[in-house]
């Protein structure tokens, strides 16, 4: 009887071992060496109103690096080389190039340096009929101001940032881009523009406001935009062997317009974003 019990316990232990997961709890596919792809924008169910552009923002991740993105729109696939095959996390930003009203299904997968493909990520969007010819006409100059528009109640949600500290120069210190997100809470507002300027934290020297960058619809009333540190003009690039820390405060403001590009209102000017030089 004792021998039978021992045999039973051995069989039970082997069975439990064979049924266990192949990766530890909480391990993501990319951490386990499996490529992973996902869409940041457009979110499922997004409606794009012309003349708003349609833009894909997506990521691929693998410890082996990402060499290729494959984006399929309504069955038509396009292969897009990775902008940085050596990176374990790669950002893809691409125009949808969709102009005809209709429904569109988007699929995305990535391939790593070992030739392994990820599974498909999926999202969908609709291109709406253009409301009127006036939607393409700019009737008011769009520019930032130091203060928000008075009398505008609950025009914007509080903005979101993917991080509050990013880098320019090299990529060894951390992320070199930040994603801004904001929701429109006023039905009269249809478009959002992001303005920014930088201030050197050591010298106090400030740059000029940027031209308004149109933010991209991300589903519902949500808009988002990716800003790369290396795309900001006028930043100091140190020369020589001695590299001193260089830090900038990034000021930013959101401006909303209606379908005819008349300004509806402006947000506060925010200054909670830090940009630093990276020599790596």
C-alpha atoms as a printed R data frame, in Angstrom:
    type eleno elety resid chain resno       x      y       z
1   ATOM     1    CA   UNK     A     1   0.000  0.000   0.000
2   ATOM     2    CA   UNK     A     2   2.867  2.331   0.867
3   ATOM     3    CA   UNK     A     3   4.555  1.630  -2.500
4   ATOM     4    CA   UNK     A     4   1.331  2.468  -4.367
5   ATOM     5    CA   UNK     A     5   1.089  5.792  -2.543
6   ATOM     6    CA   UNK     A     6   4.678  6.717  -3.473
7   ATOM     7    CA   UNK     A     7   4.055  5.855  -7.138
8   ATOM     8    CA   UNK     A     8   0.863  7.935  -7.126
9   ATOM     9    CA   UNK     A     9   2.668 10.971  -5.706
10  ATOM    10    CA   UNK     A    10   5.454 10.689  -8.315
11  ATOM    11    CA   UNK     A    11   2.929 10.526 -11.161
12  ATOM    12    CA   UNK     A    12   1.050 13.519  -9.752
13  ATOM    13    CA   UNK     A    13   4.243 15.599  -9.494
14  ATOM    14    CA   UNK     A    14   5.248 14.786 -13.083
15  ATOM    15    CA   UNK     A    15   1.774 15.674 -14.316
16  ATOM    16    CA   UNK     A    16   1.781 19.028 -12.578
17  ATOM    17    CA   UNK     A    17   5.228 19.819 -13.978
18  ATOM    18    CA   UNK     A    18   4.135 19.047 -17.544
19  ATOM    19    CA   UNK     A    19   1.049 21.247 -17.223
20  ATOM    20    CA   UNK     A    20   2.911 24.290 -15.960
21  ATOM    21    CA   UNK     A    21   3.327 27.405 -18.086
22  ATOM    22    CA   UNK     A    22   6.313 27.700 -20.380
23  ATOM    23    CA   UNK     A    23   7.097 31.201 -19.057
24  ATOM    24    CA   UNK     A    24   6.899 32.569 -15.537
25  ATOM    25    CA   UNK     A    25   3.795 34.396 -14.363
26  ATOM    26    CA   UNK     A    26   3.691 37.971 -15.580
27  ATOM    27    CA   UNK     A    27   6.211 37.423 -18.382
28  ATOM    28    CA   UNK     A    28   5.164 39.232 -21.546
29  ATOM    29    CA   UNK     A    29   5.598 37.663 -25.003
30  ATOM    30    CA   UNK     A    30   8.478 40.024 -25.828
31  ATOM    31    CA   UNK     A    31  10.246 39.209 -22.549
32  ATOM    32    CA   UNK     A    32   9.942 35.524 -23.411
33  ATOM    33    CA   UNK     A    33  11.686 36.150 -26.753
34  ATOM    34    CA   UNK     A    34   8.479 36.259 -28.818
35  ATOM    35    CA   UNK     A    35   7.948 39.407 -30.962
36  ATOM    36    CA   UNK     A    36   4.927 41.485 -30.027
37  ATOM    37    CA   UNK     A    37   3.072 44.201 -31.971
38  ATOM    38    CA   UNK     A    38   0.353 46.630 -30.970
39  ATOM    39    CA   UNK     A    39  -1.494 49.750 -32.152
40  ATOM    40    CA   UNK     A    40  -1.428 52.956 -30.115
41  ATOM    41    CA   UNK     A    41  -3.531 54.793 -32.687
42  ATOM    42    CA   UNK     A    42  -6.059 54.664 -34.208
43  ATOM    43    CA   UNK     A    43  -8.071 53.057 -31.431
44  ATOM    44    CA   UNK     A    44 -10.819 50.601 -32.476
45  ATOM    45    CA   UNK     A    45 -13.903 52.411 -33.718
46  ATOM    46    CA   UNK     A    46 -12.079 55.663 -34.561
47  ATOM    47    CA   UNK     A    47 -13.890 58.028 -36.923
48  ATOM    48    CA   UNK     A    48 -11.671 60.281 -39.057
49  ATOM    49    CA   UNK     A    49 -13.309 63.473 -40.287
50  ATOM    50    CA   UNK     A    50 -11.618 65.061 -43.303
51  ATOM    51    CA   UNK     A    51  -9.498 67.139 -43.511
52  ATOM    52    CA   UNK     A    52  -8.037 65.534 -40.368
53  ATOM    53    CA   UNK     A    53  -5.174 63.225 -41.386
54  ATOM    54    CA   UNK     A    54  -5.254 59.522 -40.640
55  ATOM    55    CA   UNK     A    55  -2.065 58.326 -38.985
56  ATOM    56    CA   UNK     A    56  -0.937 54.976 -37.626
57  ATOM    57    CA   UNK     A    57   1.081 54.984 -34.415
58  ATOM    58    CA   UNK     A    58   2.248 51.500 -33.443
59  ATOM    59    CA   UNK     A    59   5.047 49.617 -31.709
60  ATOM    60    CA   UNK     A    60   6.954 46.387 -32.138
61  ATOM    61    CA   UNK     A    61   8.952 44.775 -29.342
62  ATOM    62    CA   UNK     A    62  11.431 41.903 -29.161
63  ATOM    63    CA   UNK     A    63  14.664 41.344 -27.213
64  ATOM    64    CA   UNK     A    64  16.146 40.284 -30.573
65  ATOM    65    CA   UNK     A    65  15.310 43.593 -32.273
66  ATOM    66    CA   UNK     A    66  12.655 44.371 -34.892
67  ATOM    67    CA   UNK     A    67  13.577 44.399 -38.596
68  ATOM    68    CA   UNK     A    68  10.195 44.586 -40.333
69  ATOM    69    CA   UNK     A    69   6.622 45.819 -39.847
70  ATOM    70    CA   UNK     A    70   3.799 44.427 -41.971
71  ATOM    71    CA   UNK     A    71   0.725 46.669 -42.085
72  ATOM    72    CA   UNK     A    72  -2.390 45.328 -43.770
73  ATOM    73    CA   UNK     A    73  -5.374 47.586 -44.547
74  ATOM    74    CA   UNK     A    74  -8.482 45.834 -45.843
75  ATOM    75    CA   UNK     A    75  -6.410 42.915 -47.083
76  ATOM    76    CA   UNK     A    76  -3.684 44.967 -48.795
77  ATOM    77    CA   UNK     A    77  -0.331 44.401 -47.070
78  ATOM    78    CA   UNK     A    78   2.679 46.721 -47.020
79  ATOM    79    CA   UNK     A    79   6.132 45.807 -45.680
80  ATOM    80    CA   UNK     A    80   7.871 48.620 -43.796
81  ATOM    81    CA   UNK     A    81  11.532 48.315 -42.748
82  ATOM    82    CA   UNK     A    82  12.226 49.040 -39.094
83  ATOM    83    CA   UNK     A    83  13.762 52.476 -38.463
84  ATOM    84    CA   UNK     A    84  16.046 50.913 -35.806
85  ATOM    85    CA   UNK     A    85  16.585 47.130 -36.152
86  ATOM    86    CA   UNK     A    86  18.914 47.037 -33.144
87  ATOM    87    CA   UNK     A    87  16.322 48.420 -30.704
88  ATOM    88    CA   UNK     A    88  14.166 46.080 -28.638
89  ATOM    89    CA   UNK     A    89  11.245 48.566 -28.807
90  ATOM    90    CA   UNK     A    90  10.566 50.303 -32.138
91  ATOM    91    CA   UNK     A    91   7.984 52.961 -32.974
92  ATOM    92    CA   UNK     A    92   6.165 53.032 -36.313
93  ATOM    93    CA   UNK     A    93   4.544 56.285 -37.423
94  ATOM    94    CA   UNK     A    94   2.900 56.204 -40.826
95  ATOM    95    CA   UNK     A    95   0.132 57.954 -42.729
96  ATOM    96    CA   UNK     A    96  -2.834 55.689 -43.435
97  ATOM    97    CA   UNK     A    97  -3.175 57.223 -46.933
98  ATOM    98    CA   UNK     A    98  -6.928 56.695 -46.732
99  ATOM    99    CA   UNK     A    99  -9.150 59.313 -48.363
100 ATOM   100    CA   UNK     A   100 -12.284 57.473 -49.449
101 ATOM   101    CA   UNK     A   101 -15.195 57.280 -46.973
102 ATOM   102    CA   UNK     A   102 -15.738 53.778 -45.653
103 ATOM   103    CA   UNK     A   103 -14.803 51.160 -43.069
104 ATOM   104    CA   UNK     A   104 -11.224 49.930 -42.753
105 ATOM   105    CA   UNK     A   105  -9.679 46.984 -40.896
106 ATOM   106    CA   UNK     A   106  -6.004 47.343 -39.956
107 ATOM   107    CA   UNK     A   107  -3.716 44.432 -39.048
108 ATOM   108    CA   UNK     A   108  -0.125 44.650 -37.901
109 ATOM   109    CA   UNK     A   109   2.629 42.147 -37.225
110 ATOM   110    CA   UNK     A   110   6.411 42.443 -36.806
111 ATOM   111    CA   UNK     A   111   9.417 40.262 -37.570
112 ATOM   112    CA   UNK     A   112  12.516 40.101 -35.394
113 ATOM   113    CA   UNK     A   113  16.159 39.661 -36.427
114 ATOM   114    CA   UNK     A   114  15.837 35.874 -36.115
115 ATOM   115    CA   UNK     A   115  13.030 35.761 -38.659
116 ATOM   116    CA   UNK     A   116  10.268 35.116 -36.091
117 ATOM   117    CA   UNK     A   117   6.901 36.787 -36.704
118 ATOM   118    CA   UNK     A   118   4.606 38.112 -34.019
119 ATOM   119    CA   UNK     A   119   0.882 37.517 -33.952
120 ATOM   120    CA   UNK     A   120  -1.445 40.079 -35.531
121 ATOM   121    CA   UNK     A   121  -2.600 43.209 -33.725
122 ATOM   122    CA   UNK     A   122  -5.948 44.555 -34.962
123 ATOM   123    CA   UNK     A   123  -7.830 47.842 -35.016
124 ATOM   124    CA   UNK     A   124 -10.442 49.499 -37.231
125 ATOM   125    CA   UNK     A   125 -11.539 52.960 -38.294
126 ATOM   126    CA   UNK     A   126 -14.034 54.814 -40.438
127 ATOM   127    CA   UNK     A   127 -13.398 57.659 -42.854
128 ATOM   128    CA   UNK     A   128 -16.412 59.982 -42.662
129 ATOM   129    CA   UNK     A   129 -17.893 62.101 -45.417
130 ATOM   130    CA   UNK     A   130 -16.438 65.592 -45.522
131 ATOM   131    CA   UNK     A   131 -18.907 67.959 -43.899
132 ATOM   132    CA   UNK     A   132 -18.536 70.955 -46.220
133 ATOM   133    CA   UNK     A   133 -15.976 72.738 -48.416
134 ATOM   134    CA   UNK     A   134 -15.444 75.241 -45.586
135 ATOM   135    CA   UNK     A   135 -13.870 72.509 -43.483
136 ATOM   136    CA   UNK     A   136 -10.634 72.920 -45.428
137 ATOM   137    CA   UNK     A   137 -10.434 76.693 -45.158
138 ATOM   138    CA   UNK     A   138  -8.418 78.376 -42.411
139 ATOM   139    CA   UNK     A   139 -10.235 81.567 -41.443
140 ATOM   140    CA   UNK     A   140  -8.263 82.404 -38.281
141 ATOM   141    CA   UNK     A   141  -4.534 82.375 -37.643
142 ATOM   142    CA   UNK     A   142  -3.842 79.630 -35.124
143 ATOM   143    CA   UNK     A   143  -1.165 80.490 -32.594
144 ATOM   144    CA   UNK     A   144  -0.528 80.000 -28.880
145 ATOM   145    CA   UNK     A   145  -0.971 82.591 -26.149
146 ATOM   146    CA   UNK     A   146   0.335 82.810 -22.605
147 ATOM   147    CA   UNK     A   147  -3.111 82.239 -21.093
148 ATOM   148    CA   UNK     A   148  -6.105 80.042 -21.878
149 ATOM   149    CA   UNK     A   149  -9.153 81.457 -23.652
150 ATOM   150    CA   UNK     A   150 -11.422 83.087 -21.058
151 ATOM   151    CA   UNK     A   151 -14.979 81.863 -20.697
152 ATOM   152    CA   UNK     A   152 -14.336 78.401 -22.129
153 ATOM   153    CA   UNK     A   153 -15.769 75.803 -19.761
154 ATOM   154    CA   UNK     A   154 -14.524 72.210 -19.845
155 ATOM   155    CA   UNK     A   155 -13.111 72.395 -23.344
156 ATOM   156    CA   UNK     A   156 -10.302 69.905 -22.674
157 ATOM   157    CA   UNK     A   157  -9.662 67.054 -20.302
158 ATOM   158    CA   UNK     A   158  -6.438 67.116 -18.324
159 ATOM   159    CA   UNK     A   159  -3.642 66.177 -20.763
160 ATOM   160    CA   UNK     A   160  -1.733 62.926 -20.474
161 ATOM   161    CA   UNK     A   161   1.950 62.311 -21.200
162 ATOM   162    CA   UNK     A   162   3.569 58.952 -21.864
163 ATOM   163    CA   UNK     A   163   6.465 60.229 -19.715
164 ATOM   164    CA   UNK     A   164   7.610 63.481 -18.128
165 ATOM   165    CA   UNK     A   165  11.329 63.194 -18.989
166 ATOM   166    CA   UNK     A   166  12.678 62.349 -22.444
167 ATOM   167    CA   UNK     A   167  15.940 62.825 -24.337
168 ATOM   168    CA   UNK     A   168  17.528 64.171 -27.513
169 ATOM   169    CA   UNK     A   169  20.897 63.311 -29.009
170 ATOM   170    CA   UNK     A   170  21.522 59.611 -28.302
171 ATOM   171    CA   UNK     A   171  19.094 56.928 -27.174
172 ATOM   172    CA   UNK     A   172  21.176 55.268 -24.426
173 ATOM   173    CA   UNK     A   173  19.722 57.376 -21.597
174 ATOM   174    CA   UNK     A   174  16.038 56.610 -22.101
175 ATOM   175    CA   UNK     A   175  13.082 57.276 -24.384
176 ATOM   176    CA   UNK     A   176  13.592 59.922 -27.054
177 ATOM   177    CA   UNK     A   177   9.919 60.662 -27.675
178 ATOM   178    CA   UNK     A   178   6.826 61.591 -25.703
179 ATOM   179    CA   UNK     A   179   3.174 61.007 -26.624
180 ATOM   180    CA   UNK     A   180   0.699 63.774 -25.787
181 ATOM   181    CA   UNK     A   181  -2.945 62.850 -25.298
182 ATOM   182    CA   UNK     A   182  -6.026 64.988 -24.647
183 ATOM   183    CA   UNK     A   183  -9.824 64.673 -24.890
184 ATOM   184    CA   UNK     A   184 -12.142 67.286 -26.371
185 ATOM   185    CA   UNK     A   185 -15.143 67.893 -24.109
186 ATOM   186    CA   UNK     A   186 -16.898 70.569 -26.186
187 ATOM   187    CA   UNK     A   187 -18.935 69.349 -29.181
188 ATOM   188    CA   UNK     A   188 -18.127 72.565 -31.081
189 ATOM   189    CA   UNK     A   189 -14.425 71.642 -31.115
190 ATOM   190    CA   UNK     A   190 -13.302 69.327 -33.905
191 ATOM   191    CA   UNK     A   191  -9.513 69.739 -34.288
192 ATOM   192    CA   UNK     A   192  -6.634 70.116 -31.834
193 ATOM   193    CA   UNK     A   193  -3.212 71.671 -32.405
194 ATOM   194    CA   UNK     A   194  -0.202 71.281 -30.132
195 ATOM   195    CA   UNK     A   195   2.219 74.183 -29.610
196 ATOM   196    CA   UNK     A   196   5.468 73.952 -27.681
197 ATOM   197    CA   UNK     A   197   8.629 75.895 -26.895
198 ATOM   198    CA   UNK     A   198  11.701 75.099 -24.814
199 ATOM   199    CA   UNK     A   199  13.566 76.967 -22.086
200 ATOM   200    CA   UNK     A   200  17.172 76.209 -21.119
201 ATOM   201    CA   UNK     A   201  17.066 75.507 -17.380
202 ATOM   202    CA   UNK     A   202  20.638 76.777 -16.888
203 ATOM   203    CA   UNK     A   203  20.745 79.916 -19.012
204 ATOM   204    CA   UNK     A   204  17.034 80.761 -18.984
205 ATOM   205    CA   UNK     A   205  17.122 81.262 -22.760
206 ATOM   206    CA   UNK     A   206  13.782 80.477 -24.375
207 ATOM   207    CA   UNK     A   207  12.939 79.389 -27.887
208 ATOM   208    CA   UNK     A   208  10.041 80.561 -30.026
209 ATOM   209    CA   UNK     A   209   6.701 78.811 -30.081
210 ATOM   210    CA   UNK     A   210   6.500 76.066 -32.662
211 ATOM   211    CA   UNK     A   211   3.971 76.084 -35.446
212 ATOM   212    CA   UNK     A   212   0.828 74.261 -34.468
213 ATOM   213    CA   UNK     A   213   1.131 70.525 -35.058
214 ATOM   214    CA   UNK     A   214  -2.238 68.871 -35.771
215 ATOM   215    CA   UNK     A   215  -3.014 66.105 -33.297
216 ATOM   216    CA   UNK     A   216  -4.437 62.843 -34.601
217 ATOM   217    CA   UNK     A   217  -7.799 61.350 -33.632
218 ATOM   218    CA   UNK     A   218  -7.383 58.246 -31.512
219 ATOM   219    CA   UNK     A   219 -10.999 57.169 -31.074
220 ATOM   220    CA   UNK     A   220 -13.981 59.041 -29.681
221 ATOM   221    CA   UNK     A   221 -12.964 62.533 -28.614
222 ATOM   222    CA   UNK     A   222  -9.357 61.553 -27.911
223 ATOM   223    CA   UNK     A   223  -6.433 63.134 -29.784
224 ATOM   224    CA   UNK     A   224  -2.736 62.324 -29.552
225 ATOM   225    CA   UNK     A   225   0.616 63.269 -31.031
226 ATOM   226    CA   UNK     A   226   4.191 61.970 -30.735
227 ATOM   227    CA   UNK     A   227   6.980 64.524 -30.269
228 ATOM   228    CA   UNK     A   228  10.582 63.393 -30.762
229 ATOM   229    CA   UNK     A   229  13.323 65.234 -28.942
230 ATOM   230    CA   UNK     A   230  15.592 65.269 -32.000
231 ATOM   231    CA   UNK     A   231  12.873 66.997 -34.046
232 ATOM   232    CA   UNK     A   232  12.866 70.101 -31.825
233 ATOM   233    CA   UNK     A   233  14.940 72.864 -33.486
234 ATOM   234    CA   UNK     A   234  17.506 75.012 -31.733
235 ATOM   235    CA   UNK     A   235  18.690 72.569 -29.073
236 ATOM   236    CA   UNK     A   236  22.328 72.675 -27.986
237 ATOM   237    CA   UNK     A   237  24.514 69.794 -29.185
238 ATOM   238    CA   UNK     A   238  27.731 69.738 -27.104
239 ATOM   239    CA   UNK     A   239  31.063 69.343 -28.876
240 ATOM   240    CA   UNK     A   240  34.379 68.060 -27.573
241 ATOM   241    CA   UNK     A   241  35.151 65.423 -24.994
242 ATOM   242    CA   UNK     A   242  33.571 67.274 -22.042
243 ATOM   243    CA   UNK     A   243  29.784 66.927 -22.071
244 ATOM   244    CA   UNK     A   244  27.917 69.023 -19.523
245 ATOM   245    CA   UNK     A   245  24.306 68.233 -18.594
246 ATOM   246    CA   UNK     A   246  21.848 70.190 -20.721
247 ATOM   247    CA   UNK     A   247  18.218 70.305 -19.636
248 ATOM   248    CA   UNK     A   248  15.219 72.084 -21.095
249 ATOM   249    CA   UNK     A   249  11.756 72.711 -19.744
250 ATOM   250    CA   UNK     A   250   9.189 72.078 -22.480
251 ATOM   251    CA   UNK     A   251   6.210 74.457 -22.380
252 ATOM   252    CA   UNK     A   252   3.158 73.271 -24.298
253 ATOM   253    CA   UNK     A   253  -0.404 74.362 -25.024
254 ATOM   254    CA   UNK     A   254  -3.394 72.907 -26.873
255 ATOM   255    CA   UNK     A   255  -5.552 74.986 -29.234
256 ATOM   256    CA   UNK     A   256  -8.932 73.690 -30.415
257 ATOM   257    CA   UNK     A   257 -10.766 74.754 -33.583
258 ATOM   258    CA   UNK     A   258 -14.161 74.010 -35.080
259 ATOM   259    CA   UNK     A   259 -14.832 72.342 -38.453
260 ATOM   260    CA   UNK     A   260 -14.008 75.613 -40.252
261 ATOM   261    CA   UNK     A   261 -10.744 76.067 -38.295
262 ATOM   262    CA   UNK     A   262 -12.068 78.939 -36.199
263 ATOM   263    CA   UNK     A   263 -10.434 78.907 -32.770
264 ATOM   264    CA   UNK     A   264 -12.785 77.610 -30.093
265 ATOM   265    CA   UNK     A   265 -10.408 77.854 -27.167
266 ATOM   266    CA   UNK     A   266  -6.965 77.250 -25.679
267 ATOM   267    CA   UNK     A   267  -5.740 75.218 -22.764
268 ATOM   268    CA   UNK     A   268  -3.444 76.396 -20.003
269 ATOM   269    CA   UNK     A   269   0.267 76.486 -20.761
270 ATOM   270    CA   UNK     A   270   1.852 73.426 -19.138
271 ATOM   271    CA   UNK     A   271   5.503 73.175 -18.047
272 ATOM   272    CA   UNK     A   272   5.811 69.711 -16.476
273 ATOM   273    CA   UNK     A   273   7.930 68.133 -19.228
274 ATOM   274    CA   UNK     A   274  11.732 67.838 -19.103
275 ATOM   275    CA   UNK     A   275  14.021 67.312 -22.111
276 ATOM   276    CA   UNK     A   276  17.701 66.400 -21.581
277 ATOM   277    CA   UNK     A   277  20.723 65.829 -23.792
278 ATOM   278    CA   UNK     A   278  22.066 62.264 -24.022
279 ATOM   279    CA   UNK     A   279  25.560 61.627 -25.339
280 ATOM   280    CA   UNK     A   280  25.102 57.866 -25.627
